Amino acid sequence: MKWTHQTALIAGLALITTTNLVALGGAAYNRSGEPDSVLNVSQRELRPSYAGAGGKENSGLTLQLRWRVLPQAEIRSVYAFDGEGGGAPAWLDVAKMAELGFELKTTIAASGADAARRHDRQLPRDVLVVLELDGPVYQQARERASTAAKEVEAKNERGDGKKDAQEIIDREERWSSRLFAVDVGLDRAALRAKYPDRTKYAIVRGQVRPAWEPSGKAGGGTINNLSAETINVPLQMRGAFEGVLPVSYRPPGDDEGRRFDARLAFGQRLEPWLLSATRQ
């Protein structure tokens, strides 16, 4: 067959149509049956996209899922306990990484530079990540924030320690996400059996990669690239998010008219979508 401009155009249109049909079929399957989990979240867990946050023109509005990890307990930075957007949780240690198939420095027979090279060559692995909403790990984060606030107030010699301490508490109690990555695994059924409450625990897809400790030694791993981090806003729900500024844009303590509640479902493919959204 002679390859002409018209032939190329038809082939291109056919490819686009096929791609769209596959995407629509995948979305339909994801939303079929009962959701795998449904979480009641707020502006603390969902951040409007920057492009449509401040104005009325928000065509194509999307939300970013705000999730966190709880870092090592010995990290005492005022901001370290936030751990938003990924990182190295204390529980993702060498033993846990070995369960996922990684060979870290302490599990490799070689030593020294050779072990380090083998460590660095390991590619990220696809895993299932368990997200916990407003559970025991968030309570630990609140306790850390309280401890950090007391330390800031005690060490501050300029007289404004109470203000700085209160800002830390307000940040944790009012703005920081309550959604934490608490486990990873490879077996979806096993994870759901371990975390059966579908209103508190969502399972999503993500990646884990080896991490280095600050000392330069091989540590555990870091979590990133969650498949559920972007959520499209249906046209009929956009009113709930109009004028809602991203957290970093908000004046301290200013949440009047900027709060919302939303029900976020995770389907058969563990991908999220909005069931409902209301402005407070």
PyRosetta script that sets phi, psi and omega in degrees:
from pyrosetta import init, pose_from_sequence

init()
pose = pose_from_sequence("MKWTHQTALIAGLALITTTNLVALGGAAYNRSGEPDSVLNVSQRELRPSYAGAGGKENSGLTLQLRWRVLPQAEIRSVYAFDGEGGGAPAWLDVAKMAELGFELKTTIAASGADAARRHDRQLPRDVLVVLELDGPVYQQARERASTAAKEVEAKNERGDGKKDAQEIIDREERWSSRLFAVDVGLDRAALRAKYPDRTKYAIVRGQVRPAWEPSGKAGGGTINNLSAETINVPLQMRGAFEGVLPVSYRPPGDDEGRRFDARLAFGQRLEPWLLSATRQ")
pose.set_psi(1, 132.2)
pose.set_omega(1, 179.3)
pose.set_phi(2, -73.6)
pose.set_psi(2, 128.1)
pose.set_omega(2, -177.4)
pose.set_phi(3, -86.9)
pose.set_psi(3, 103.9)
pose.set_omega(3, -178.5)
pose.set_phi(4, -108.2)
pose.set_psi(4, 173.0)
pose.set_omega(4, 177.0)
pose.set_phi(5, -60.3)
pose.set_psi(5, -39.5)
pose.set_omega(5, 179.8)
pose.set_phi(6, -66.5)
pose.set_psi(6, -40.4)
pose.set_omega(6, 178.4)
pose.set_phi(7, -62.2)
pose.set_psi(7, -43.7)
pose.set_omega(7, 179.8)
pose.set_phi(8, -62.9)
pose.set_psi(8, -39.5)
pose.set_omega(8, 179.6)
pose.set_phi(9, -64.5)
pose.set_psi(9, -43.9)
pose.set_omega(9, 179.8)
pose.set_phi(10, -63.9)
pose.set_psi(10, -42.4)
pose.set_omega(10, 179.6)
pose.set_phi(11, -63.9)
pose.set_psi(11, -40.0)
pose.set_omega(11, 178.6)
pose.set_phi(12, -64.0)
pose.set_psi(12, -43.4)
pose.set_omega(12, 178.6)
pose.set_phi(13, -64.6)
pose.set_psi(13, -38.7)
pose.set_omega(13, 178.5)
pose.set_phi(14, -64.3)
pose.set_psi(14, -39.7)
pose.set_omega(14, 179.1)
pose.set_phi(15, -65.1)
pose.set_psi(15, -43.4)
pose.set_omega(15, 179.0)
pose.set_phi(16, -62.5)
pose.set_psi(16, -43.7)
pose.set_omega(16, 179.9)
pose.set_phi(17, -62.5)
pose.set_psi(17, -44.4)
pose.set_omega(17, 179.4)
pose.set_phi(18, -62.5)
pose.set_psi(18, -42.9)
pose.set_omega(18, 179.8)
pose.set_phi(19, -61.9)
pose.set_psi(19, -43.4)
pose.set_omega(19, 179.5)
pose.set_phi(20, -65.0)
pose.set_psi(20, -39.8)
pose.set_omega(20, 179.1)
pose.set_phi(21, -64.6)
pose.set_psi(21, -40.4)
pose.set_omega(21, 178.0)
pose.set_phi(22, -63.7)
pose.set_psi(22, -43.4)
pose.set_omega(22, -179.9)
pose.set_phi(23, -64.2)
pose.set_psi(23, -43.2)
pose.set_omega(23, 179.3)
pose.set_phi(24, -65.7)
pose.set_psi(24, -38.4)
pose.set_omega(24, 178.3)
pose.set_phi(25, -65.0)
pose.set_psi(25, -39.6)
pose.set_omega(25, 177.9)
pose.set_phi(26, -65.8)
pose.set_psi(26, -40.4)
pose.set_omega(26, 178.7)
pose.set_phi(27, -65.7)
pose.set_psi(27, -39.8)
pose.set_omega(27, 179.1)
pose.set_phi(28, -64.6)
pose.set_psi(28, -42.6)
pose.set_omega(28, 178.7)
pose.set_phi(29, -64.2)
pose.set_psi(29, -41.0)
pose.set_omega(29, -179.1)
pose.set_phi(30, -58.9)
pose.set_psi(30, -36.4)
pose.set_omega(30, -176.6)
pose.set_phi(31, -95.4)
pose.set_psi(31, 6.9)
pose.set_omega(31, 179.8)
pose.set_phi(32, -79.5)
pose.set_psi(32, 149.8)
pose.set_omega(32, 178.3)
pose.set_phi(33, 66.4)
pose.set_psi(33, -162.9)
pose.set_omega(33, 178.0)
pose.set_phi(34, -76.6)
pose.set_psi(34, 138.3)
pose.set_omega(34, 176.3)
pose.set_phi(35, -60.0)
pose.set_psi(35, 150.5)
pose.set_omega(35, 176.9)
pose.set_phi(36, -66.2)
pose.set_psi(36, -33.2)
pose.set_omega(36, 176.0)
pose.set_phi(37, -159.3)
pose.set_psi(37, 156.7)
pose.set_omega(37, 176.3)
pose.set_phi(38, -137.4)
pose.set_psi(38, 119.5)
pose.set_omega(38, -178.8)
pose.set_phi(39, -110.6)
pose.set_psi(39, 137.3)
pose.set_omega(39, 173.6)
pose.set_phi(40, -91.7)
pose.set_psi(40, 106.5)
pose.set_omega(40, -173.6)
pose.set_phi(41, -116.2)
pose.set_psi(41, -179.3)
pose.set_omega(41, -179.2)
pose.set_phi(42, -144.6)
pose.set_psi(42, -168.0)
pose.set_omega(42, 177.5)
pose.set_phi(43, -62.4)
pose.set_psi(43, -13.4)
pose.set_omega(43, 177.7)
pose.set_phi(44, -73.6)
pose.set_psi(44, -29.4)
pose.set_omega(44, -178.7)
pose.set_phi(45, -104.3)
pose.set_psi(45, -13.9)
pose.set_omega(45, -179.9)
pose.set_phi(46, -124.9)
pose.set_psi(46, 129.4)
pose.set_omega(46, -179.5)
pose.set_phi(47, -116.6)
pose.set_psi(47, 121.1)
pose.set_omega(47, 176.6)
pose.set_phi(48, -60.1)
pose.set_psi(48, 148.5)
pose.set_omega(48, 178.3)
pose.set_phi(49, -62.7)
pose.set_psi(49, 148.5)
pose.set_omega(49, -177.0)
pose.set_phi(50, -63.6)
pose.set_psi(50, -33.9)
pose.set_omega(50, -174.2)
pose.set_phi(51, -63.3)
pose.set_psi(51, -37.0)
pose.set_omega(51, -175.9)
pose.set_phi(52, -109.9)
pose.set_psi(52, 12.8)
pose.set_omega(52, -171.5)
pose.set_phi(53, -74.4)
pose.set_psi(53, -35.8)
pose.set_omega(53, -170.6)
pose.set_phi(54, -98.6)
pose.set_psi(54, -17.5)
pose.set_omega(54, -174.1)
pose.set_phi(55, -120.1)
pose.set_psi(55, -178.7)
pose.set_omega(55, -178.9)
pose.set_phi(56, -83.8)
pose.set_psi(56, -22.2)
pose.set_omega(56, 179.7)
pose.set_phi(57, -84.0)
pose.set_psi(57, 98.7)
pose.set_omega(57, -176.7)
pose.set_phi(58, -131.3)
pose.set_psi(58, 38.7)
pose.set_omega(58, 177.1)
pose.set_phi(59, -59.5)
pose.set_psi(59, 138.1)
pose.set_omega(59, -177.9)
pose.set_phi(60, 71.9)
pose.set_psi(60, 27.5)
pose.set_omega(60, -177.5)
pose.set_phi(61, -64.1)
pose.set_psi(61, 135.0)
pose.set_omega(61, 175.4)
pose.set_phi(62, -127.3)
pose.set_psi(62, 159.9)
pose.set_omega(62, 176.8)
pose.set_phi(63, -117.1)
pose.set_psi(63, 146.5)
pose.set_omega(63, 175.2)
pose.set_phi(64, -104.7)
pose.set_psi(64, 130.1)
pose.set_omega(64, 178.4)
pose.set_phi(65, -75.9)
pose.set_psi(65, 122.7)
pose.set_omega(65, 179.8)
pose.set_phi(66, -96.8)
pose.set_psi(66, 110.3)
pose.set_omega(66, -179.9)
pose.set_phi(67, -129.9)
pose.set_psi(67, 163.9)
pose.set_omega(67, -171.8)
pose.set_phi(68, -139.0)
pose.set_psi(68, 167.8)
pose.set_omega(68, 166.6)
pose.set_phi(69, -126.2)
pose.set_psi(69, 156.1)
pose.set_omega(69, 175.7)
pose.set_phi(70, -96.9)
pose.set_psi(70, 110.7)
pose.set_omega(70, -176.7)
pose.set_phi(71, -69.1)
pose.set_psi(71, -178.7)
pose.set_omega(71, 178.0)
pose.set_phi(72, -56.2)
pose.set_psi(72, 141.7)
pose.set_omega(72, -176.0)
pose.set_phi(73, -61.9)
pose.set_psi(73, -29.2)
pose.set_omega(73, -175.3)
pose.set_phi(74, -76.4)
pose.set_psi(74, -10.2)
pose.set_omega(74, 177.1)
pose.set_phi(75, -73.1)
pose.set_psi(75, 119.5)
pose.set_omega(75, -173.3)
pose.set_phi(76, -112.0)
pose.set_psi(76, 9.0)
pose.set_omega(76, 178.2)
pose.set_phi(77, -59.1)
pose.set_psi(77, 146.1)
pose.set_omega(77, 179.9)
pose.set_phi(78, -58.1)
pose.set_psi(78, -34.8)
pose.set_omega(78, -175.3)
pose.set_phi(79, -100.1)
pose.set_psi(79, -10.1)
pose.set_omega(79, -173.6)
pose.set_phi(80, -65.1)
pose.set_psi(80, -29.4)
pose.set_omega(80, -176.2)
pose.set_phi(81, -71.4)
pose.set_psi(81, -12.2)
pose.set_omega(81, -179.5)
pose.set_phi(82, -68.2)
pose.set_psi(82, -51.0)
pose.set_omega(82, 174.5)
pose.set_phi(83, 53.9)
pose.set_psi(83, 35.9)
pose.set_omega(83, -175.1)
pose.set_phi(84, -78.7)
pose.set_psi(84, 143.4)
pose.set_omega(84, 173.3)
pose.set_phi(85, 82.4)
pose.set_psi(85, 12.4)
pose.set_omega(85, 177.9)
pose.set_phi(86, 119.9)
pose.set_psi(86, -176.5)
pose.set_omega(86, -179.3)
pose.set_phi(87, 136.6)
pose.set_psi(87, -163.7)
pose.set_omega(87, -175.1)
pose.set_phi(88, -110.6)
pose.set_psi(88, 96.5)
pose.set_omega(88, 177.4)
pose.set_phi(89, -71.6)
pose.set_psi(89, 155.0)
pose.set_omega(89, -176.9)
pose.set_phi(90, -61.0)
pose.set_psi(90, -34.4)
pose.set_omega(90, -175.1)
pose.set_phi(91, -76.3)
pose.set_psi(91, -16.2)
pose.set_omega(91, 179.7)
pose.set_phi(92, -87.2)
pose.set_psi(92, 67.5)
pose.set_omega(92, -174.4)
pose.set_phi(93, -93.3)
pose.set_psi(93, -172.1)
pose.set_omega(93, -177.0)
pose.set_phi(94, -60.1)
pose.set_psi(94, -41.5)
pose.set_omega(94, -179.9)
pose.set_phi(95, -63.6)
pose.set_psi(95, -43.0)
pose.set_omega(95, 179.3)
pose.set_phi(96, -65.2)
pose.set_psi(96, -39.4)
pose.set_omega(96, 178.5)
pose.set_phi(97, -64.4)
pose.set_psi(97, -35.3)
pose.set_omega(97, 177.7)
pose.set_phi(98, -63.5)
pose.set_psi(98, -36.0)
pose.set_omega(98, 177.1)
pose.set_phi(99, -62.4)
pose.set_psi(99, -28.2)
pose.set_omega(99, -179.4)
pose.set_phi(100, -87.7)
pose.set_psi(100, -2.0)
pose.set_omega(100, 176.9)
pose.set_phi(101, 99.8)
pose.set_psi(101, 6.4)
pose.set_omega(101, 178.3)
pose.set_phi(102, -82.4)
pose.set_psi(102, 150.8)
pose.set_omega(102, 171.8)
pose.set_phi(103, -115.2)
pose.set_psi(103, 101.3)
pose.set_omega(103, 179.7)
pose.set_phi(104, -92.8)
pose.set_psi(104, 176.7)
pose.set_omega(104, -171.4)
pose.set_phi(105, -57.0)
pose.set_psi(105, -38.4)
pose.set_omega(105, -177.2)
pose.set_phi(106, -78.0)
pose.set_psi(106, -9.8)
pose.set_omega(106, 179.3)
pose.set_phi(107, -112.1)
pose.set_psi(107, 3.8)
pose.set_omega(107, 178.9)
pose.set_phi(108, -99.5)
pose.set_psi(108, 135.3)
pose.set_omega(108, -178.2)
pose.set_phi(109, -64.6)
pose.set_psi(109, -35.3)
pose.set_omega(109, -180.0)
pose.set_phi(110, -70.2)
pose.set_psi(110, 165.1)
pose.set_omega(110, -179.7)
pose.set_phi(111, -136.0)
pose.set_psi(111, 173.2)
pose.set_omega(111, 175.1)
pose.set_phi(112, 63.9)
pose.set_psi(112, -139.9)
pose.set_omega(112, -173.5)
pose.set_phi(113, -62.8)
pose.set_psi(113, -35.8)
pose.set_omega(113, -179.3)
pose.set_phi(114, -63.8)
pose.set_psi(114, -43.3)
pose.set_omega(114, 178.4)
pose.set_phi(115, -63.3)
pose.set_psi(115, -40.0)
pose.set_omega(115, 179.2)
pose.set_phi(116, -63.9)
pose.set_psi(116, -40.1)
pose.set_omega(116, 179.0)
pose.set_phi(117, -65.5)
pose.set_psi(117, -42.1)
pose.set_omega(117, 178.3)
pose.set_phi(118, -65.3)
pose.set_psi(118, -36.3)
pose.set_omega(118, 176.8)
pose.set_phi(119, -61.4)
pose.set_psi(119, -47.2)
pose.set_omega(119, -175.9)
pose.set_phi(120, -68.7)
pose.set_psi(120, -27.0)
pose.set_omega(120, -176.4)
pose.set_phi(121, -78.8)
pose.set_psi(121, -10.7)
pose.set_omega(121, -178.4)
pose.set_phi(122, -73.0)
pose.set_psi(122, 124.0)
pose.set_omega(122, -177.7)
pose.set_phi(123, -81.5)
pose.set_psi(123, 159.1)
pose.set_omega(123, 175.3)
pose.set_phi(124, -59.3)
pose.set_psi(124, 149.1)
pose.set_omega(124, 178.5)
pose.set_phi(125, -115.6)
pose.set_psi(125, 141.8)
pose.set_omega(125, 175.7)
pose.set_phi(126, -74.1)
pose.set_psi(126, 131.7)
pose.set_omega(126, -178.9)
pose.set_phi(127, -139.2)
pose.set_psi(127, 174.5)
pose.set_omega(127, 170.3)
pose.set_phi(128, -103.9)
pose.set_psi(128, 132.5)
pose.set_omega(128, -175.7)
pose.set_phi(129, -113.8)
pose.set_psi(129, 131.5)
pose.set_omega(129, 176.9)
pose.set_phi(130, -94.3)
pose.set_psi(130, 124.9)
pose.set_omega(130, 177.4)
pose.set_phi(131, -106.8)
pose.set_psi(131, 127.7)
pose.set_omega(131, -179.8)
pose.set_phi(132, -107.9)
pose.set_psi(132, 129.5)
pose.set_omega(132, -179.1)
pose.set_phi(133, -103.7)
pose.set_psi(133, 123.1)
pose.set_omega(133, 172.9)
pose.set_phi(134, 50.2)
pose.set_psi(134, 51.0)
pose.set_omega(134, -177.9)
pose.set_phi(135, -118.4)
pose.set_psi(135, -158.5)
pose.set_omega(135, -177.4)
pose.set_phi(136, -57.7)
pose.set_psi(136, -35.9)
pose.set_omega(136, -178.6)
pose.set_phi(137, -68.7)
pose.set_psi(137, -37.8)
pose.set_omega(137, 175.7)
pose.set_phi(138, -63.7)
pose.set_psi(138, -36.2)
pose.set_omega(138, 177.1)
pose.set_phi(139, -63.2)
pose.set_psi(139, -36.8)
pose.set_omega(139, 175.3)
pose.set_phi(140, -63.8)
pose.set_psi(140, -39.8)
pose.set_omega(140, 178.3)
pose.set_phi(141, -63.0)
pose.set_psi(141, -39.0)
pose.set_omega(141, 177.6)
pose.set_phi(142, -63.6)
pose.set_psi(142, -41.4)
pose.set_omega(142, 179.0)
pose.set_phi(143, -64.2)
pose.set_psi(143, -40.3)
pose.set_omega(143, 177.8)
pose.set_phi(144, -64.6)
pose.set_psi(144, -39.5)
pose.set_omega(144, 178.7)
pose.set_phi(145, -63.0)
pose.set_psi(145, -41.5)
pose.set_omega(145, 178.4)
pose.set_phi(146, -62.4)
pose.set_psi(146, -42.8)
pose.set_omega(146, 178.9)
pose.set_phi(147, -64.9)
pose.set_psi(147, -43.7)
pose.set_omega(147, 179.5)
pose.set_phi(148, -62.6)
pose.set_psi(148, -39.7)
pose.set_omega(148, 179.6)
pose.set_phi(149, -63.1)
pose.set_psi(149, -42.1)
pose.set_omega(149, 178.9)
pose.set_phi(150, -64.2)
pose.set_psi(150, -38.7)
pose.set_omega(150, 179.4)
pose.set_phi(151, -67.0)
pose.set_psi(151, -41.3)
pose.set_omega(151, 179.0)
pose.set_phi(152, -63.2)
pose.set_psi(152, -43.4)
pose.set_omega(152, 180.0)
pose.set_phi(153, -64.5)
pose.set_psi(153, -39.7)
pose.set_omega(153, -177.9)
pose.set_phi(154, -70.8)
pose.set_psi(154, -34.5)
pose.set_omega(154, -175.7)
pose.set_phi(155, -88.9)
pose.set_psi(155, -16.0)
pose.set_omega(155, -176.1)
pose.set_phi(156, -76.8)
pose.set_psi(156, 121.5)
pose.set_omega(156, -177.0)
pose.set_phi(157, -104.4)
pose.set_psi(157, 3.5)
pose.set_omega(157, -177.0)
pose.set_phi(158, -91.8)
pose.set_psi(158, -5.6)
pose.set_omega(158, 177.8)
pose.set_phi(159, 95.2)
pose.set_psi(159, -5.4)
pose.set_omega(159, -179.8)
pose.set_phi(160, -110.8)
pose.set_psi(160, 24.1)
pose.set_omega(160, -179.2)
pose.set_phi(161, -61.4)
pose.set_psi(161, -37.5)
pose.set_omega(161, -179.4)
pose.set_phi(162, -64.1)
pose.set_psi(162, -38.7)
pose.set_omega(162, 179.1)
pose.set_phi(163, -64.5)
pose.set_psi(163, -46.6)
pose.set_omega(163, 179.2)
pose.set_phi(164, -63.3)
pose.set_psi(164, -40.4)
pose.set_omega(164, 179.9)
pose.set_phi(165, -64.8)
pose.set_psi(165, -42.1)
pose.set_omega(165, 179.8)
pose.set_phi(166, -65.6)
pose.set_psi(166, -33.7)
pose.set_omega(166, 177.8)
pose.set_phi(167, -63.4)
pose.set_psi(167, -38.5)
pose.set_omega(167, 177.4)
pose.set_phi(168, -63.5)
pose.set_psi(168, -45.1)
pose.set_omega(168, 179.7)
pose.set_phi(169, -64.0)
pose.set_psi(169, -45.1)
pose.set_omega(169, -179.8)
pose.set_phi(170, -61.2)
pose.set_psi(170, -40.8)
pose.set_omega(170, -179.5)
pose.set_phi(171, -59.9)
pose.set_psi(171, -44.2)
pose.set_omega(171, -178.0)
pose.set_phi(172, -74.0)
pose.set_psi(172, -39.2)
pose.set_omega(172, -174.3)
pose.set_phi(173, -81.3)
pose.set_psi(173, -23.6)
pose.set_omega(173, -172.1)
pose.set_phi(174, -119.9)
pose.set_psi(174, -30.9)
pose.set_omega(174, -171.9)
pose.set_phi(175, -115.7)
pose.set_psi(175, -36.7)
pose.set_omega(175, -174.2)
pose.set_phi(176, -67.4)
pose.set_psi(176, 145.9)
pose.set_omega(176, -179.9)
pose.set_phi(177, -64.9)
pose.set_psi(177, 145.1)
pose.set_omega(177, 176.3)
pose.set_phi(178, -98.7)
pose.set_psi(178, 8.0)
pose.set_omega(178, -175.5)
pose.set_phi(179, -100.7)
pose.set_psi(179, 118.6)
pose.set_omega(179, -174.9)
pose.set_phi(180, -124.4)
pose.set_psi(180, 141.1)
pose.set_omega(180, 168.8)
pose.set_phi(181, -75.9)
pose.set_psi(181, 121.3)
pose.set_omega(181, -174.0)
pose.set_phi(182, -119.5)
pose.set_psi(182, -9.6)
pose.set_omega(182, -180.0)
pose.set_phi(183, -166.4)
pose.set_psi(183, 159.3)
pose.set_omega(183, 173.3)
pose.set_phi(184, -138.3)
pose.set_psi(184, 158.5)
pose.set_omega(184, 178.9)
pose.set_phi(185, -171.0)
pose.set_psi(185, -175.9)
pose.set_omega(185, -178.5)
pose.set_phi(186, -116.5)
pose.set_psi(186, -16.1)
pose.set_omega(186, -175.6)
pose.set_phi(187, -109.3)
pose.set_psi(187, 110.0)
pose.set_omega(187, -176.5)
pose.set_phi(188, -63.6)
pose.set_psi(188, -43.4)
pose.set_omega(188, -178.5)
pose.set_phi(189, -63.7)
pose.set_psi(189, -39.8)
pose.set_omega(189, 179.9)
pose.set_phi(190, -66.0)
pose.set_psi(190, -40.4)
pose.set_omega(190, 179.1)
pose.set_phi(191, -66.5)
pose.set_psi(191, -40.5)
pose.set_omega(191, -179.2)
pose.set_phi(192, -68.7)
pose.set_psi(192, -34.1)
pose.set_omega(192, 176.3)
pose.set_phi(193, -65.9)
pose.set_psi(193, -33.0)
pose.set_omega(193, 180.0)
pose.set_phi(194, -76.9)
pose.set_psi(194, -30.9)
pose.set_omega(194, -179.1)
pose.set_phi(195, -126.7)
pose.set_psi(195, 76.9)
pose.set_omega(195, -171.8)
pose.set_phi(196, -76.5)
pose.set_psi(196, -19.6)
pose.set_omega(196, -176.6)
pose.set_phi(197, -74.4)
pose.set_psi(197, 105.3)
pose.set_omega(197, -176.0)
pose.set_phi(198, -80.2)
pose.set_psi(198, -2.4)
pose.set_omega(198, 174.5)
pose.set_phi(199, -98.0)
pose.set_psi(199, -6.6)
pose.set_omega(199, -179.4)
pose.set_phi(200, -121.2)
pose.set_psi(200, -23.0)
pose.set_omega(200, -175.2)
pose.set_phi(201, -127.8)
pose.set_psi(201, 122.9)
pose.set_omega(201, 174.4)
pose.set_phi(202, -111.0)
pose.set_psi(202, 144.1)
pose.set_omega(202, 175.2)
pose.set_phi(203, -109.3)
pose.set_psi(203, 127.3)
pose.set_omega(203, -179.6)
pose.set_phi(204, -131.9)
pose.set_psi(204, 170.3)
pose.set_omega(204, 177.5)
pose.set_phi(205, -94.2)
pose.set_psi(205, 145.5)
pose.set_omega(205, 179.5)
pose.set_phi(206, -160.8)
pose.set_psi(206, -167.1)
pose.set_omega(206, 179.3)
pose.set_phi(207, -133.1)
pose.set_psi(207, 151.8)
pose.set_omega(207, 174.6)
pose.set_phi(208, -126.1)
pose.set_psi(208, 139.1)
pose.set_omega(208, 176.4)
pose.set_phi(209, -133.8)
pose.set_psi(209, 154.1)
pose.set_omega(209, 178.7)
pose.set_phi(210, -63.5)
pose.set_psi(210, 149.6)
pose.set_omega(210, 179.8)
pose.set_phi(211, -126.1)
pose.set_psi(211, 158.9)
pose.set_omega(211, 174.2)
pose.set_phi(212, -108.9)
pose.set_psi(212, 140.1)
pose.set_omega(212, 175.0)
pose.set_phi(213, -74.1)
pose.set_psi(213, 158.2)
pose.set_omega(213, 178.1)
pose.set_phi(214, -55.7)
pose.set_psi(214, -26.2)
pose.set_omega(214, -179.2)
pose.set_phi(215, -74.2)
pose.set_psi(215, -9.8)
pose.set_omega(215, -178.1)
pose.set_phi(216, 97.0)
pose.set_psi(216, -4.1)
pose.set_omega(216, 178.4)
pose.set_phi(217, -89.1)
pose.set_psi(217, 157.4)
pose.set_omega(217, 177.2)
pose.set_phi(218, -65.9)
pose.set_psi(218, 132.2)
pose.set_omega(218, 178.5)
pose.set_phi(219, -109.3)
pose.set_psi(219, -138.2)
pose.set_omega(219, 178.1)
pose.set_phi(220, -93.2)
pose.set_psi(220, -118.5)
pose.set_omega(220, -178.5)
pose.set_phi(221, -144.3)
pose.set_psi(221, 171.3)
pose.set_omega(221, 177.0)
pose.set_phi(222, -120.5)
pose.set_psi(222, 151.2)
pose.set_omega(222, 178.7)
pose.set_phi(223, -107.8)
pose.set_psi(223, 135.8)
pose.set_omega(223, 175.3)
pose.set_phi(224, -160.7)
pose.set_psi(224, -177.8)
pose.set_omega(224, 176.2)
pose.set_phi(225, 55.2)
pose.set_psi(225, 48.2)
pose.set_omega(225, 175.4)
pose.set_phi(226, -66.6)
pose.set_psi(226, 136.7)
pose.set_omega(226, -179.1)
pose.set_phi(227, -71.9)
pose.set_psi(227, -16.2)
pose.set_omega(227, -174.1)
pose.set_phi(228, -98.2)
pose.set_psi(228, 15.1)
pose.set_omega(228, -170.4)
pose.set_phi(229, -77.2)
pose.set_psi(229, -16.8)
pose.set_omega(229, -179.0)
pose.set_phi(230, -121.5)
pose.set_psi(230, 128.5)
pose.set_omega(230, -178.8)
pose.set_phi(231, -125.7)
pose.set_psi(231, 127.1)
pose.set_omega(231, 177.0)
pose.set_phi(232, -78.9)
pose.set_psi(232, 144.3)
pose.set_omega(232, 180.0)
pose.set_phi(233, -101.1)
pose.set_psi(233, 118.7)
pose.set_omega(233, 176.9)
pose.set_phi(234, -62.6)
pose.set_psi(234, 151.8)
pose.set_omega(234, -177.1)
pose.set_phi(235, -54.7)
pose.set_psi(235, -41.6)
pose.set_omega(235, -175.6)
pose.set_phi(236, -71.1)
pose.set_psi(236, -11.1)
pose.set_omega(236, -179.1)
pose.set_phi(237, -107.4)
pose.set_psi(237, -2.0)
pose.set_omega(237, -173.2)
pose.set_phi(238, -65.6)
pose.set_psi(238, -25.6)
pose.set_omega(238, 179.5)
pose.set_phi(239, -60.8)
pose.set_psi(239, -27.5)
pose.set_omega(239, -179.6)
pose.set_phi(240, -70.2)
pose.set_psi(240, -17.4)
pose.set_omega(240, -175.0)
pose.set_phi(241, -114.7)
pose.set_psi(241, -2.3)
pose.set_omega(241, -179.6)
pose.set_phi(242, -63.9)
pose.set_psi(242, 128.4)
pose.set_omega(242, 178.4)
pose.set_phi(243, 79.6)
pose.set_psi(243, 0.4)
pose.set_omega(243, 178.2)
pose.set_phi(244, -80.6)
pose.set_psi(244, 115.8)
pose.set_omega(244, -177.8)
pose.set_phi(245, -84.2)
pose.set_psi(245, 147.0)
pose.set_omega(245, 171.1)
pose.set_phi(246, -56.7)
pose.set_psi(246, 152.8)
pose.set_omega(246, -175.5)
pose.set_phi(247, -52.5)
pose.set_psi(247, -42.3)
pose.set_omega(247, -176.3)
pose.set_phi(248, -67.1)
pose.set_psi(248, -15.2)
pose.set_omega(248, -179.6)
pose.set_phi(249, -92.5)
pose.set_psi(249, -12.7)
pose.set_omega(249, -172.2)
pose.set_phi(250, -81.1)
pose.set_psi(250, 137.8)
pose.set_omega(250, 171.7)
pose.set_phi(251, -63.8)
pose.set_psi(251, 146.3)
pose.set_omega(251, -180.0)
pose.set_phi(252, -53.8)
pose.set_psi(252, 128.3)
pose.set_omega(252, 176.8)
pose.set_phi(253, 78.2)
pose.set_psi(253, -1.5)
pose.set_omega(253, -177.2)
pose.set_phi(254, -94.2)
pose.set_psi(254, 97.8)
pose.set_omega(254, 177.7)
pose.set_phi(255, -127.0)
pose.set_psi(255, 10.0)
pose.set_omega(255, -179.8)
pose.set_phi(256, -65.3)
pose.set_psi(256, 126.2)
pose.set_omega(256, 177.5)
pose.set_phi(257, 72.8)
pose.set_psi(257, 6.2)
pose.set_omega(257, -176.1)
pose.set_phi(258, -116.5)
pose.set_psi(258, 10.6)
pose.set_omega(258, -177.6)
pose.set_phi(259, -102.6)
pose.set_psi(259, 150.0)
pose.set_omega(259, 176.9)
pose.set_phi(260, -149.5)
pose.set_psi(260, 159.7)
pose.set_omega(260, 173.2)
pose.set_phi(261, -117.6)
pose.set_psi(261, 143.7)
pose.set_omega(261, -179.7)
pose.set_phi(262, -145.3)
pose.set_psi(262, 149.1)
pose.set_omega(262, 173.8)
pose.set_phi(263, -107.3)
pose.set_psi(263, 119.3)
pose.set_omega(263, -174.8)
pose.set_phi(264, -112.0)
pose.set_psi(264, 119.8)
pose.set_omega(264, -179.0)
pose.set_phi(265, -101.5)
pose.set_psi(265, 148.8)
pose.set_omega(265, 174.4)
pose.set_phi(266, -122.1)
pose.set_psi(266, 124.4)
pose.set_omega(266, -169.6)
pose.set_phi(267, -94.8)
pose.set_psi(267, -159.2)
pose.set_omega(267, -175.6)
pose.set_phi(268, -62.5)
pose.set_psi(268, -31.6)
pose.set_omega(268, 177.9)
pose.set_phi(269, -94.7)
pose.set_psi(269, 9.4)
pose.set_omega(269, 179.1)
pose.set_phi(270, 65.3)
pose.set_psi(270, 24.6)
pose.set_omega(270, 177.6)
pose.set_phi(271, -100.6)
pose.set_psi(271, 142.6)
pose.set_omega(271, -173.1)
pose.set_phi(272, -91.7)
pose.set_psi(272, 154.4)
pose.set_omega(272, 168.1)
pose.set_phi(273, -152.6)
pose.set_psi(273, 159.6)
pose.set_omega(273, -178.6)
pose.set_phi(274, -83.1)
pose.set_psi(274, 128.0)
pose.set_omega(274, 172.7)
pose.set_phi(275, -89.2)
pose.set_psi(275, -38.3)
pose.set_omega(275, -179.9)
pose.set_phi(276, -160.8)
pose.set_psi(276, 160.5)
pose.set_omega(276, 177.4)
pose.set_phi(277, -155.8)
pose.set_psi(277, 130.7)
pose.set_omega(277, 179.5)
pose.set_phi(278, -133.4)
pose.set_psi(278, 144.7)
pose.set_omega(278, 178.2)
pose.set_phi(279, -85.8)
pose.set_psi(279, 137.6)
pose.set_omega(279, 176.4)
pose.set_phi(280, -85.2)
pose.dump_pdb("model.pdb")
